[in-house]
Amino acid sequence: MTMILRGKQKRYLRAQAHSMRPIFSVGKQGLTQTWLDQLQTAIDKRELFKVNILPNAGVDVATLQAFIEEHSDIQVVQTIGHTLVLFGVSHDKNHRHYSQAVAAI
């Protein structure tokens, strides 16, 4: 389920993610379907989190962003250096905290 985000909605999500620490990292194993499946599982539980690219990873920010957006319904809200803020609507209605707040904006 993809939600098209407007400017005010992205600003709200960036503000909510500001104090978060990255919970996923991309390392030397690179981008795999298993890693992407883990991202989707995390989206279903949290809806909003950060991903960090480690220095030994063979990918850059643009490659990671394209991979995530092409192979899933997860959106990149913001990139800060080697960190990406990701958002997606949870498939579980009980975990839709951020998506309900974004829809109200």
ZABAMAR-115994 format. One record per atom (N, C-alpha, C): residue in three letters; x, y, z. Coordinates in steps of 0.05 Angstrom, whole numbers, plus 32768, in hexadecimal, padded with zeros to 4 digits. Atoms other than C-alpha are relative to their C-alpha. Last residue first. Example, Ala and Ser with C-alpha at 12.3 -4.5 7.8 and 13.67 -1.06 7.14 Angstrom:
<rs>
Ser7FF07FE87FFF Ser81117FEB808F Ser7FF18016800E Ala80127FE88000 Ala80F67FA6809C Ala801280188000 
</rs>
This chain:
<rs>
Ile7FF37FE68006 Ile7FD281468099 Ile7FF780097FE4 Ala80107FEA7FF5 Ala7FA0811080AF Ala800C801B7FF9 Ala80197FFD8010 Ala7FBE80DC8080 Ala7FEF8017800A Val7FFA7FF4801A Val800280E880A0 Val7FE780047FEF Ala7FFA7FE37FFB Ala7FE780DB80E6 Ala8006800E7FE6 Gln80197FF27FFA Gln7FC6809B80CE Gln8005801D8006 Ser800F7FFC8018 Ser8006808580AB Ser7FE5800D8006 Tyr7FF77FEA8010 Tyr802F809280E9 Tyr7FEF80057FE7 His7FFF7FE77FF0 His800880668119 His800780187FEE Arg80017FE98011 Arg7FF3802E80EB Arg7FFF801A800F His7FE67FF28000 His800B7FF48116 His800080197FEF Asn7FF97FF87FE5 Asn7FC67FD88128 Asn801A800F8002 Lys800E7FE77FF8 Lys7FB07FDA80DF Lys80078009801D Asp800E80067FE7 Asp7FE67FA680CD Asp7FF3801A8009 His801680118008 His7FFC7FB08084 His7FEE7FF98018 Ser8001801C7FF5 Ser80257FEA809C Ser7FE97FF17FF5 Val801880057FF1 Val802B8028806F Val80007FE28009 Gly80138011800E Gly80728037805C Gly7FE87FFB8011 Phe801C80017FF7 Phe80A780688070 Phe7FF07FEE7FEE Leu801380108010 Leu80F38068806B Leu7FE48001800D Val801980027FF0 Val8125809C8084 Val7FEC7FF37FEE Leu801A7FFC800D Leu816880908062 Leu7FEA7FFD8014 Thr8018800A7FF1 Thr81AD80988081 Thr7FE780077FF0 His8002801D8006 His81F0809E805C His7FE87FF4800F Gly7FE7800D8002 Gly81ED80EA805B Gly7FFD7FE47FF6 Ile7FEE7FEF7FF1 Ile81A780FC806E Ile801B7FF28000 Thr7FE5800B7FFE Thr817480E0803D Thr80118015800E Gln7FEA7FEE7FFE Gln812A80EE8046 Gln801A7FF18000 Val800A7FE57FF9 Val80E580D0803D Val801780147FFF Val7FEA7FF27FF3 Val80FB80918018 Val7FF6801D8004 Gln7FF87FE6800B Gln80BB806B8009 Gln8018800B8010 Ile7FF37FEF7FEB Ile80AD80218015 Ile800A80197FF2 Asp80117FE97FFF Asp807E7FFF7FE2 Asp800980138017 Ser801380017FEA Ser80B47FCE7FCF Ser7FEE80197FFF His8007801B7FF8 His80E57FBB7F98 His7FEC7FFE8017 Glu800780118017 Glu80ED7FFC7F72 Glu7FF57FE58009 Glu80197FF6800C Glu80EA802B7FAF Glu7FF77FEF7FE8 Ile801780027FED Ile811D80037FD7 Ile7FE680087FF2 Phe8006801D7FFA Phe814D7FF77F9D Phe7FE87FFE8012 Ala800D800C8018 Ala814A80407F85 Ala7FF87FE38005 Gln801A7FF48003 Gln8158805A7FCB Gln7FF17FF47FE9 Leu8011800B7FEB Leu8192802A7FD5 Leu7FE3800B7FFD Thr8005801C8008 Thr81B1803E7F92 Thr7FED7FF38014 Ala801380008017 Ala81A980887FA1 Ala7FF97FE37FF8 Val801B7FF87FF7 Val81C880817FE7 Val7FEC7FFE7FE9 Asp80027FE47FF7 Asp8206805B7FD0 Asp7FE280068006 Val80167FF1800C Val821280107FCC Val8001801D800A Gly7FFA7FFA801C Gly824E7FE37FD7 Gly7FEB80107FF2 Ala801580088013 Ala82487FE68022 Ala800880087FE4 Asn7FF780168010 Asn828A7FEC8049 Asn7FEB7FF57FED Pro7FEB7FF98013 Pro827980328062 Pro800A7FE97FEE Leu7FE580037FF4 Leu8237801B8080 Leu801580077FEB Ile7FEE800E8013 Ile81F580358062 Ile801C8000800D Asn7FE57FF58002 Asn81C38045809A Asn80107FF07FEB Val7FED80148009 Val817880398099 Val801B800E7FFB Lys7FE97FF7800F Lys8146806380C0 Lys80117FE77FF9 Phe7FE680057FF4 Phe8100805480D7 Phe801680097FEE Leu7FEC7FEB8004 Leu80B6806180CB Leu80197FF8800E Glu80087FEE8015 Glu807C802F80C2 Glu801580167FFA Arg7FF97FE57FF8 Arg808F800B8103 Arg7FF680167FEE Lys80017FFC7FE3 Lys80747FC38102 Lys8003801E8008 Asp801A800A7FF6 Asp80607FB980B9 Asp7FFE8005801F Ile80157FEC8008 Ile809B7FE580A4 Ile7FE57FF8800C Ala7FFD7FE97FEE Ala80CA7FB680CB Ala7FEC80167FFA Thr800A80097FE6 Thr80AF7F7A80A6 Thr800280168014 Gln801E80018002 Gln80B87F9F8064 Gln7FF47FF7801A Leu80097FE48000 Leu81017FB08076 Leu7FE180008000 Gln7FFE7FF67FE4 Gln810D7F678087 Gln7FF7801D8003 Asp8017800C7FF1 Asp80F27F538043 Asp80018008801D Leu80187FF08007 Leu81237F858023 Leu7FE77FF5800E Trp7FFE7FE67FF2 Trp815D7F658047 Trp7FE780117FFC Thr800380067FE4 Thr81477F20802F Thr8000801A8011 Gln801D80027FFC Gln81407F3B7FE8 Gln7FFA7FFA801D Thr800A801B8007 Thr81897F507FEA Thr7FE180018005 Leu801D80008001 Leu81AD7F937FE9 Leu7FF67FE47FF7 Gly800F7FF18014 Gly81F57F937FFE Gly7FE27FFD8002 Gln80118012800F Gln82187F5C8024 Gln7FEF800E7FEB Lys7FF2800C8017 Lys824E7F8E8035 Lys7FF07FEB7FF1 Gly7FE480057FFD Gly82207FB78061 Gly800C7FF37FE7 Val7FF8800E8019 Val81DC7FD8805D Val801E7FFD8002 Ser7FE77FF7800D Ser81C47FE980A3 Ser80037FF07FE6 Phe7FF680128015 Phe81807FE580C5 Phe801A800C7FF4 Ile8004801C7FF6 Ile816680038106 Ile800A7FEB7FEC Pro800480148015 Pro8181804A80FA Pro7FFD7FE4800C Arg7FE7800B8008 Arg817780768138 Arg7FFB7FEC7FEA Met7FFD801D8003 Met813880A08140 Met801D7FF97FF8 Ser7FF2800B7FE9 Ser813980E8815A Ser80057FE17FFE His7FE87FF17FF9 His812981088117 His80107FF38017 Ala7FE880118002 Ala80F980D380FF Ala8019800D800A Gln800480177FEF Gln80BA80F78118 Gln80197FEE8000 Ala80007FF77FE4 Ala80D1813980FA Ala7FFE7FE88013 Arg7FE47FF97FFA Arg80E1811880B7 Arg80038008801D Leu7FF180197FFC Leu809C80F880B8 Leu801D80058006 Tyr8008800D7FE7 Tyr807A813B80C4 Tyr80107FE68005 Arg7FF47FEF7FEA Arg80A3815D808D Arg7FF87FF4801B Lys7FE380087FFE Lys80918124805D Lys800D800F8017 Gln7FFF801B7FF5 Gln8047812F806C Gln801D7FF78003 Lys80057FFF7FE4 Lys804D817A8062 Lys80017FE5800D Gly7FEA7FF27FF1 Gly806F8170801F Gly7FFB8001801E Arg7FFE7FE38007 Arg803C813E8003 Arg8016800C8012 Leu7FFB7FED7FEA Leu804480F28008 Leu8003801D7FF5 Ile7FF27FEA800D Ile802480C17FD7 Ile800380168015 Met800D7FE67FFB Met801080858001 Met801280157FF3 Thr7FEF7FE88002 Thr802280407FE9 Thr7FF080198004 Met80117FE98000 Met800080008000 Met801280198000 
</rs>
